[in-house]
Amino acid sequence: MPKIPLVDVGAQYAPLKDELRSRFEAVLESSQFIRGPNVQAFEEEAAAYLGVKQAVGVANGTDALVLVLDAMGIGPGDEVICPAFTFYATAESIAQRGATPVFADIDATTLNLDADDVAGRITDRTRAIMPVHLFGRAAPLAELSELGQPLIEDAAQAFGGPGIAQTGIAATFSFYPTKNLFCLGDGGLVTANDEELAERVRTLAFHGSRDKATFDFVGYNSRLDELQAAFLRVFLEHLDEWTRGRREAAARYAELGLGDLVELPEDDPSHVYHLFVCRSPDRDRIREALTAAEISSATYYVTPLHLQPALRFLGYEPGSMPETEGAAQENFSIPLWPGISLEIQERVVETVRAAVGAPVS
């Protein structure tokens, strides 16, 4: 029996290979590989899809965060509040600007920022809050926006979610190949309704120059590749279909009784299920059983950001983020992608059932 992957990206783009080859050949024939028409077209199409005024293609999701922080003038002496339960790039981008990441705890159910905990960490040095739409579920943007600080939405895992990019001063996206909207390499995007902010991001991303002759800022070389933009335009047309497939697969896990065995991710209309992340105190035993059954699984942020070696200088101690640390000890993800078969999901659920000693259904 073949091993079941955590995500089957190849299955998603397999029906599109002819169109992808055609787009590749068109770019090849054009000889326009940098800042070509596909980049501009994708920026316009992504902005329309997300309902924002401006979208700027950049090299990757981490650059997107750094560019927004730079465009806002955030740097040494400033603080930005973010979750400790997220990928390292969130806090890394803040530290790269010389600002201080201030970690806040998460809500145990949603795994997103706890707005009440965030409120208690705001100081006169706070310049922004950086919520993460973790695993595809929207952070509590309404509650966070009431705290009176600009929101920079780290939406790397949530392209296509309802309301994403609508509240923050900017939103950032990653198109890493396992994301909901992905390219076949690296890519990223910044969106904003503030046209001046977007223009500054665009300028910073091209060495701080608007015309390649005059350099107004010390910038970066962070451009979305023309070929990747061509692929993204193909995939964007299928995103709604893929999102429906993800949500259907998530609902099917619940219908199969997985919620009787482990804690399932809380469903929400905003959830686009970038990953299907469960919780259980028996995580390690479950994962051992899945591995033995040739079923892939994964854990996330087992060492949360506030305890990472590179960030020890911030002074956080074990126990300082109880909900974050609890989630780090119990979370694990199981296979989910658009088009995953009922047979595979049944195999996953029965393996988990046997691992926790529950009666076979």
HUHUCOR-V316959 format. One record per residue. RES is the residue in one letter. PHI is phi in whole degrees, 0 to 359 (999 if undefined). Layout:
res=RES phi=PHI
res=RES phi=PHI
This chain:
res=M phi=999
res=P phi=292
res=K phi=294
res=I phi=268
res=P phi=282
res=L phi=287
res=V phi=221
res=D phi=249
res=V phi=295
res=G phi=301
res=A phi=294
res=Q phi=289
res=Y phi=266
res=A phi=305
res=P phi=289
res=L phi=254
res=K phi=300
res=D phi=296
res=E phi=293
res=L phi=296
res=R phi=297
res=S phi=296
res=R phi=295
res=F phi=299
res=E phi=296
res=A phi=293
res=V phi=294
res=L phi=301
res=E phi=291
res=S phi=286
res=S phi=62
res=Q phi=255
res=F phi=256
res=I phi=234
res=R phi=54
res=G phi=267
res=P phi=294
res=N phi=292
res=V phi=297
res=Q phi=299
res=A phi=295
res=F phi=295
res=E phi=302
res=E phi=292
res=E phi=291
res=A phi=293
res=A phi=298
res=A phi=295
res=Y phi=297
res=L phi=276
res=G phi=73
res=V phi=238
res=K phi=281
res=Q phi=226
res=A phi=221
res=V phi=235
res=G phi=286
res=V phi=225
res=A phi=288
res=N phi=192
res=G phi=291
res=T phi=293
res=D phi=303
res=A phi=303
res=L phi=295
res=V phi=299
res=L phi=296
res=V phi=295
res=L phi=300
res=D phi=296
res=A phi=298
res=M phi=275
res=G phi=76
res=I phi=276
res=G phi=197
res=P phi=307
res=G phi=90
res=D phi=264
res=E phi=238
res=V phi=230
res=I phi=271
res=C phi=211
res=P phi=286
res=A phi=271
res=F phi=258
res=T phi=192
res=F phi=290
res=Y phi=304
res=A phi=302
res=T phi=301
res=A phi=286
res=E phi=302
res=S phi=298
res=I phi=293
res=A phi=295
res=Q phi=298
res=R phi=276
res=G phi=83
res=A phi=274
res=T phi=253
res=P phi=288
res=V phi=248
res=F phi=272
res=A phi=237
res=D phi=280
res=I phi=248
res=D phi=281
res=A phi=294
res=T phi=274
res=T phi=272
res=L phi=67
res=N phi=261
res=L phi=310
res=D phi=272
res=A phi=299
res=D phi=294
res=D phi=292
res=V phi=301
res=A phi=303
res=G phi=284
res=R phi=252
res=I phi=283
res=T phi=232
res=D phi=287
res=R phi=260
res=T phi=291
res=R phi=250
res=A phi=192
res=I phi=244
res=M phi=243
res=P phi=287
res=V phi=248
res=H phi=276
res=L phi=287
res=F phi=60
res=G phi=105
res=R phi=256
res=A phi=297
res=A phi=291
res=P phi=284
res=L phi=296
res=A phi=298
res=E phi=293
res=L phi=291
res=S phi=293
res=E phi=288
res=L phi=276
res=G phi=80
res=Q phi=243
res=P phi=300
res=L phi=254
res=I phi=254
res=E phi=281
res=D phi=275
res=A phi=254
res=A phi=304
res=Q phi=255
res=A phi=219
res=F phi=299
res=G phi=98
res=G phi=288
res=P phi=303
res=G phi=83
res=I phi=294
res=A phi=77
res=Q phi=266
res=T phi=255
res=G phi=288
res=I phi=295
res=A phi=203
res=A phi=227
res=T phi=234
res=F phi=225
res=S phi=244
res=F phi=247
res=Y phi=309
res=P phi=302
res=T phi=260
res=K phi=287
res=N phi=300
res=L phi=253
res=F phi=228
res=C phi=243
res=L phi=256
res=G phi=170
res=D phi=258
res=G phi=185
res=G phi=206
res=L phi=209
res=V phi=242
res=T phi=239
res=A phi=197
res=N phi=264
res=D phi=275
res=E phi=294
res=E phi=293
res=L phi=297
res=A phi=298
res=E phi=294
res=R phi=293
res=V phi=300
res=R phi=299
res=T phi=291
res=L phi=299
res=A phi=291
res=F phi=244
res=H phi=61
res=G phi=74
res=S phi=234
res=R phi=263
res=D phi=227
res=K phi=70
res=A phi=237
res=T phi=248
res=F phi=246
res=D phi=273
res=F phi=224
res=V phi=278
res=G phi=247
res=Y phi=221
res=N phi=252
res=S phi=221
res=R phi=238
res=L phi=290
res=D phi=289
res=E phi=301
res=L phi=293
res=Q phi=295
res=A phi=298
res=A phi=297
res=F phi=293
res=L phi=300
res=R phi=297
res=V phi=293
res=F phi=292
res=L phi=300
res=E phi=295
res=H phi=252
res=L phi=297
res=D phi=299
res=E phi=298
res=W phi=295
res=T phi=296
res=R phi=301
res=G phi=297
res=R phi=296
res=R phi=294
res=E phi=296
res=A phi=294
res=A phi=297
res=A phi=296
res=R phi=294
res=Y phi=301
res=A phi=293
res=E phi=297
res=L phi=279
res=G phi=90
res=L phi=298
res=G phi=294
res=D phi=281
res=L phi=251
res=V phi=218
res=E phi=275
res=L phi=275
res=P phi=298
res=E phi=293
res=D phi=284
res=D phi=199
res=P phi=303
res=S phi=278
res=H phi=282
res=V phi=251
res=Y phi=49
res=H phi=305
res=L phi=224
res=F phi=254
res=V phi=253
res=C phi=255
res=R phi=226
res=S phi=195
res=P phi=293
res=D phi=262
res=R phi=309
res=D phi=296
res=R phi=295
res=I phi=297
res=R phi=294
res=E phi=298
res=A phi=293
res=L phi=296
res=T phi=299
res=A phi=297
res=A phi=270
res=E phi=63
res=I phi=242
res=S phi=286
res=S phi=211
res=A phi=205
res=T phi=240
res=Y phi=227
res=Y phi=55
res=V phi=299
res=T phi=256
res=P phi=297
res=L phi=300
res=H phi=290
res=L phi=247
res=Q phi=288
res=P phi=306
res=A phi=292
res=L phi=247
res=R phi=297
res=F phi=298
res=L phi=284
res=G phi=90
res=Y phi=283
res=E phi=245
res=P phi=305
res=G phi=95
res=S phi=282
res=M phi=231
res=P phi=299
res=E phi=289
res=T phi=299
res=E phi=291
res=G phi=295
res=A phi=295
res=A phi=298
res=Q phi=277
res=E phi=242
res=N phi=280
res=F phi=201
res=S phi=248
res=I phi=235
res=P phi=302
res=L phi=199
res=W phi=199
res=P phi=300
res=G phi=92
res=I phi=302
res=S phi=277
res=L phi=301
res=E phi=301
res=I phi=295
res=Q phi=295
res=E phi=298
res=R phi=297
res=V phi=297
res=V phi=296
res=E phi=293
res=T phi=293
res=V phi=295
res=R phi=302
res=A phi=294
res=A phi=295
res=V phi=267
res=G phi=78
res=A phi=277
res=P phi=300
res=V phi=292
res=S phi=286
